[in-house]
Every structure is written in C-alpha cells, then in structure tokens.
Amino acid sequence: MPPMAAKEPANPLEKRELLQADKPNPAKIDAVAAAMGAEGRWPEAVDYVEISKNPELLAKAEADAVKRGAAWLLSQADRIRGKASPPETWVRLAESAQAAERWIDAVRALGLAGRETEAEALRQAKCPDYDPFKPLGK
C-alpha cells in the first residue's frame, strides 16, 4: 500500500482531533510528522511523533536536535522514548549549539552530559544572566 499523503492540519482544532482521537490514525500521524520533518520542522513534528512513537521518526528528531543544537527537542525525544540520551549525545549537541551560538542550549546540554564545570564556565562567559535553576522568562 502506498504511503498516505501527508496533509498538515489546517487549524488547531483539526490538529487536536488528529492527535487526541479515541483511535488515532498512526499512518496519517506518521505521514504528517515525516512531512514536517522533511521541511526541518522537527520541533513541531515531535507532537505527532509523541502519539505514534515511531522509532524511525523519533531517531530523525533526535538527529535533528543534535545537528541544530536544540536541547529542548532532544529532551522531548528522551521523554517520548522513556530513556535518557547518553552523555556523548548531549556533548555532540552542546558542540552544535556552541557553533550556532545557542549558548543556553549548550549550557543545558553540558549539564545533562555531566559536565557541570564546563557548563558553568560557558554560562559565565556567554550567558551570565541565564540561571539554569530559574524558569526562563521569570
């Protein structure tokens, strides 16, 4: 059977109906997630991956998180998988984040990799106003 055509929900109500259906349609959910991911929209696609828990799509979301240095996205993948990523993955993410000047993501990733001293040194050098123990925006 050919893959289902992916049509992203046109509005939030359609998205809610797709994701919170009594009997979700995994083929359609995966198709939407794959289409969004192909456009580089993994932070949005992760909502769909959370429902289907498709390991292939989850791995692609994780790879994108590491590539772009997005700590939030890797945290979501870990939560969905139910297992923390190894420290080496967080270190690679921190390197990508630093290359992209995503300092807060780099600090978080180093901390999650168990490299608190490096994380604190980077925080002081690049984002001294960031307090990892305080919610952002508060």
Secondary structure, DSSP 8 states (H G I E B T S, - for coil): ---------SSHHHHHHHHT-SS--HHHHHHHHHHHHHTT-HHHHHHHHHHH--HHHHHHHHHHHHHHT-HHHHHHHHHHHTS---HHHHHHHHHHHHHTT-HHHHHHHHHHTT-HHHHHHHHHHH-TT--TTS-TT-
